[in-house]
């Protein structure tokens, strides 16, 4: 092992100053440390609320970058964070190492080894930690304490400088403390971070960064399961309204006769059952953000009233004569092609243009090259905490298995697969120190699932008797289309309705009128 000399530290500082961006600086720091101190893995982690989040690492499996480590659940991390000086753990320390089983090219638990952690403190504030592990016991014991303190100071300065630059670039303000947003516990607890380093995700994050501080209404578009609600929460969190409410509305779940009341409120006696005054979603979101999910499901009558609220910043509760002025930013989301909906008369063109001042398209998971690994690591750590597993990791065949699938259900489907796999692995590795997930735990993906489910735009025409008349011929054709849609949707009425670009209530009413019935044996029958 080399000594940490003054010249070595000086060269390290010069190298960090030449970094092109935050990630480059972090990687240069890791490179310099490994050249100076012989170790098998080194990790730089940022303190974000009650979690340590990896910024850069070497010697560990790549999915570790996607993990968020709860400090209270890792005794070694807890000791490092509470210390003011570097800590070298005894080789026979009984405290579990957070990186057990995560070293590259090393299967199973770590044997007797050396481990040390450096708290990264700047202006009496803990920014994160730097950890080093070596498979050679006691290898760090000969390093002078003063050298480790200097190394810790350089690492802390690097993190501080990187975070400061990021703040200047994204906020253009000097008045707020550096870690105000990074360490908001509630935001982290809700899983606010958008995981992914792919080019499509970086472009999405850039769009969010550009438009979030504005007051523009935004239309968020993307397939089911891509994370439209997360994008909406991120936009709200990065806006000037973040300390005001973010109110969620699922437009598809609003009864058609109560849409106006739900959005704008009502007064007592306005209609049967209105036994007291009630605030609508717009009033609840006043000063903040209103997220209208599945905006394409709103009936045309409700769309016209929504347009009036957006144009004039005014609402009128049902049964009330007075008009209320409101200050609400609207974020709308849909998995429909609203341009096509406008062309077919199912969505108002003026409302579409009012909402889509700055449209944001979320890429499907199959187009996010490299993000599956990071997301898998993130969800794996979440599953570990939920299931109370001490340590869990992927077997060598798992990540290639996950990356071979096109994920029609996107991020939500990946999360469910990881949760199920973790549960299966836990049952199989009961009472073992390290739980290992294998490919079988994730299930065998059906090739049919890799293709988007849709109704053929040119379905086989049923044979009909034209002598029956136009009404009967039309009804028969509609029966054929509905049956085909339900079969492709595995008899899920809501999914079939989306495929047919209508809402579920209208589809079920039409099926009933046409004499179609879904039996318990999942077969369509004529009443």
N, C-alpha and C positions, 0 to 999 in steps of 0.2 A: 504494500500500500504506500502511495506517495504521501509526503508531508504536505500539509496545507500551508504553504509559505506565503509571504506578503506578495511576491511577484505572481504567484499563481492566482491569488485573489484579485490582483490588479488586472490580470489578463481576463479573468472571468467577468469583471465589471465592464471592461471595454467591449467584450463580446456581446454582453446584454444590451449595451447602449446602441449597438448597430442593428438590433432586431428590426425587421420590417413591420411586424404587427404583434399583437398580443401573443398569439400562438407561437410565432417564431421566437419571441423572447422567452416564453416558457420552455420551449424545446431546447434553446441554447443553454438555459440554466441547467436543465436535466443533463444535457451532454457534458457540460463543464463539471458537474458534480461527479458523474461516472468516470470521467478521466482522472479526477483527483482522488476519489475514494472508491476502492474496489467493492462492488456490491452486485447482487443478483437482480435487484429491482429497486427502483426509486419512484416515488409518487409525490406530486405537488397537488394539494387539495385546498379549495377555497371554502371558508366558513360562510354558510348561507343559512341563517336562522339556527336551527338545531341540527343541521346536517353538514357533513363535509362532502363537497362535490369535486371530483377529479378535474383538474385543468390540464395536466400533462403527466405522462408516466412512461416508463420503460421497464421491460422484463415481466409485465403482467398481461394477461389476456385482454384483447381489445374491448370486449364487452364490459370490462370493468369501468371504462370511461363513461358508460351510461348509468352507473350506479350512484345512488345518493346514500351515504352512510349516516345513519342516525347515531349521533355521538353517544347518547345514553345507552345504546345497545352494544357498544364496543369499548370495553374497559381501557384498552391501550390508547385509543383515540381520546378517551375522556381524560386520562392522566396527562397526555401531551397538551391538550387544550387548557388544562388547569395550571400547567407549569409555566414559569417565567423563563426557564432555561432549558436547553436541550436535555433529553432523557435517553439514556442507554439502558435497555431492559436486559436483565440477566438471561443467559442462555436457557436456563431452566425455569424461566418465569411461567407461572401457571395461567397467566392471562392469555386468552386466545388471540391469535394474530388475525386482524381483519382480512389479510390477504392469503390465509390458508387455502390451499387448493387452487389459487388463481395465478401462480407463477407459470410462465410459458415453459413448455418442455419439462414440467415436473408434475407428476400425477400424485394424488393423495395428499395427506397432511404434510405440513412442513416438519422436517426432523429438527433436532437441536440446532438452533441457528442464532445469528446476531440480529438485533433489531434496535433501531434508534429513531427518535422523532424529534423534530425541531419545531417549536411553536413560532409562527411568523407574526411578530408583534411590531406594529408601527404606531407611534404616538400613543402608546399604552392601550392600543386596540388590537385584538387578535384578528388577523386577516385570514388565516388558514394554517396548515401544517405541511411540513416536508418530512417524509418517512423514507428510511433506507433499510433494506433487508439483505442479509447475506447468509448463504448456507454454511459458511464457515463460522463456528461459534467464537465469540469474544473478539472478532476482527476489528471492532470499532473502539475497543477499550483503550488503545494507545493514542488515540487522537486527543490532543490538548483541548481542554474545555474552552479556552479562549478562542481557538480556531473554529470550534463549532458555533460559538456565539457570533463570530464575525460572519460565518457562512449563513447563519440564520438571519442576520441583519441584511445581508445582500439579497437573499431570497425574498424577505419581506418587502424590501425596497422595490424589487422587480414586480411583485404582485401589486403593490401600491401604485407604481408608475403605470402599469398596464391598465388597472381599473380607472385611474385618473384620466388617461388618454381616451378610454372608451366613453367616459362620462362627458368629456369635452366634445367629442365627435357627435354623440347622439343627442345630447341635451343642450349644448351650447350655453350652459349656465354654470356659474362658479359658487352659487350661494348654498347649495345643498351639500350635506356631508356625503363622502364617497360611497359609503355602503348602505345608504338609506333604503334604496330600492332592492339591492341584492339580499338584504337581510330581513325583509318583511316576512315575519313568521307565518302569517295567515296565507299569504300568497304561496309560499313554499308548501305549506300543509295541504293546500288544495291542488298541488301538482301543477303549478302554473308554468313551469318551464317547457318550452317547445324543443323536444329532443330531435336532433338531426343536423348533420354537417354536409348533406348532399347539396349539389348546386341548385336544385329546385327549391330545397328548403331555405337555403341562404337567400335566394331571390324572394321567397315569401317573407322571410324575416325583414328583408330590406324594405319591401312594400309596406309592411306593418309599421316599421320605424318611420317611414316617410309620412304616412297618412294618419297615424295615431294621434299626434298632437293637434291635428286640425279638428274642425267641427263638422266635417263632411259626414253625410249619411253614407253607409258602405253596404254593398251587396257581396256576401261571401258565398262562393259557389264551390261545390265539391261533391264527390260520391259519398254514399253512406259510410260512416265510420272513419272518415279522414281527420276529424277533429275540428269541425266548424265551431263548436261551442268554445273550445280552447282558444281558437283564433279570436273569437269575439271577446273573451275574457282578457286576452293579451292586449287587444286594441284598447279596451277600457282601462286596463292597468297602466298602460303607457300614455294615457291621455291626461289632460288637466282635470278630468272628471273622476279620477280614480278614488278620491275620498268620498264620492257620492255613490248612491246605489247603482248597481247593475241588476236590472229586473229582467227575468227570463219569461218568455211567453212561447208556448208550443201552439202555433196557429192551427195545426192539424187536429189538436185536441179540443178546440173551442167549439161548443155547440153553435150551429149557425144562427139560432135565434137569440143567443146571448153574447155574440161577438162584440157588439157595440158596448154593452154593459161591462164586459171584461176589460176592454181597452180604455173606455172613457169614464166608466163609473155610472152610478144611477142614484136617484134620490128616493126616499121612502114613498111608496105608493105609485111608482112609475109603471109598474106592471105587477101582475099576480105573483106573489112570493117576495116582492121587494119590501120587506118589513122594516128596513132601516137604510140610512144613507150608506153608500159604499164607494170607496175610491177605486178608480180604474188603474190599469197598469201605467198609463201615461203619467197620472198624478203621482203615483208611487216613485216613478223614475225621475221626477222633476229635479233638474240640476245634474242628473247623471245620464245613464245610458239605458236604452230599452233594446233588448235583443229579441227580435221576432224570428224564431226558428220555423222552418218550413213555411216561409212566407207564400209560396206558390199554392198553398192549400186554402188561402183566404177566399171566401166568396166575393164575387164582383161588387155586390152592394157594400160589403165592408171595406173593400179596396178604395172606393170613392171617398168614404169617411176618413180613412187613414190618410189619403192624399191631402184632404183639407187640413188635417192636423199638421202635416209636414210643411205645407205651403205657408200657413198662417201662424204656426206655433200656438194654435188655440184648440181647445177641446170643449165639448158641451155634453156633460153627463146626461144620460137618458132621464127625461122628465124635468129637466132644469132649464129655465129660460136664460139664465146668465151664462156668458162664455168665460172660460178660464184661460189665462195665458200660461203657457208652460215652456220650459227650456229643457228639451230632451234631444239627445243624439240617438238616432235609430241605426242599429246594425241589423241587417236582415240576412237570413241564410236559406239556401235551397239546394236540393240536388237535381232540380229540374232545369231544363233549358228555357229560361224565361223569355228569351227572344222568340223562340218557337211558340211559347204560350201566348205571347202578344200577337203573333201572326195569326194564330188560330182563335183569337178572341176570348181566351180564358184569363188573360191578365191585362190590366190597363196599361197602355203604352206610356201615359203621362206618369203613372206611379213607378213604372220600371225605370224611366229616365231620372226620376226624382231620387230613387234609391241607389242607382248605379253611378253616382258621381265618380266614385273610385272603386271599381269592382276588384275583388280579390279572389283568385282561383287557387284552391288548395290542391297540390298534386296528390294523386293516389300513391299508395305505398310502393306499387310496382315500378314507379318512376323515380323513386328516391334511392338512388344507388348508394349502398353502404350504410343506410340508416337502419336497416333491419337489425344489424348487430347491436347498435347502440340502444335501440328501443328494447330489444330482447334483454339486455343487461339491466336497463331501467326497470322494466316490469318484473324481472327476476328478483331484484332487490325489494321491490314492493311486496311481491308474493312471500319472500322470506320473512318480512316483518309481520304480515298478516297471519301467516301460518305458524309463527313462532319457531322457525328453523334457525339453528345456530349458524350454520354455514351451508351454502348451496352453490353449485356451479353447473355449467353445461359440460356434457361429455363431448369428445372430439367430433362426433358426427352430427351434432345437433345444429350448429349454425349453418353448415352447408345444406342440411335438410330444410331449414327454415328459408334460406335464400333461394331455394329451387322452386318455391311456390309463388304464385302471382298475387295472392291475398286479395280476393274480390271484396272481402269485408274490411280491408284496410287495417288501420292501426287498432281499431276496436277488436277485430278478429285475432290479431297477433296477441293482444293482451289476454284474451280469453284462453288462447292456446297455451300461453306461458303459465297462467294460473292453474289450468287443469294439469299440465305437465308437472308443476311443482307439487301439487297435491298427490299425484300418483307416485312421484319419486319419494316423497316424504313417507308414504305408506310402505314403500319397498325398503327404505333405508332407516327403519325405525330404530331409534337409540344410537345411530351412528353419528360420528362427529361431523363428517362432511356428507351432505346429500348430493348425489350426482344425477342430473337429468340426462336420459338417453333419448335417441330419436323416437323409439317406440312410445315414450311418454307423451310426445307431441302429437302422435297419431299419424296415420297415413293419409296424405292429402289426395283427394279424388281429382283426377285430371279434368273432369267435367267442371269442377268448381273453379278452375283457373280461368274459365271463360265467363265474361259478364253475362248475367242472366237477363234476357230481354225477350220481348214478343217479336217474332218475325214480322217485319214491315209488310211482307207479302204472303200472308198465311194461305194455306191451301183452301180454296173456295169450297164450301159445302155444296153438294148437289141440291138444288131447290126446284120446286115446281112453280114456274113463273105464272101459271094460271091462278095461283093462290092470291095474287094481288101484291102491291108494293109493301103494305104494312106487314103482312105475314113473312114475305121474303126478307125484309129488313130485320124483323125480330129473329128469324132463324140465323141470319148472319151474325147478329149480336150474340146469340147464344153460343155460336161456334167460337167467336173471339174470346168471350168470357171464360169458356171452358179451357181454351188453349192457354190463356194467361194464368188461370188458377193451377193448371197442371205444371206449368213452368215455375210457378212461385211456391210449389209444394203445398198448395191449398192454403196459403197465407193471404187472406183477403186484402190486408193493408198493402202488402208487396205487389199483389196483382193490380190493385188500384193505381199504384205509382207507375207500374209498367204501362197501364192504359191511359195514364195522364189524367186521372180523375181522382176524386176523393172516395174514401172507403164507404161512407154513408150512401153516396149516390150509386156506387157500384152494387151494394147489397140491395138497395131499393129497385134498381133496374133488374137484377137477377130474380128478385121476388116477382116482379111484374112479368118477367119472361117465363116464370114457372120453373126456375132452377132451384135445386135444393142441395146443400152439402150434407151428405149422410155421414154417420159415424165411421163408416168404412172408407172415408176419404174418396168417395166417388160422387160425381155429379149425377143427380137424378132429376128427371122432370116431374114436377108436382102433378 
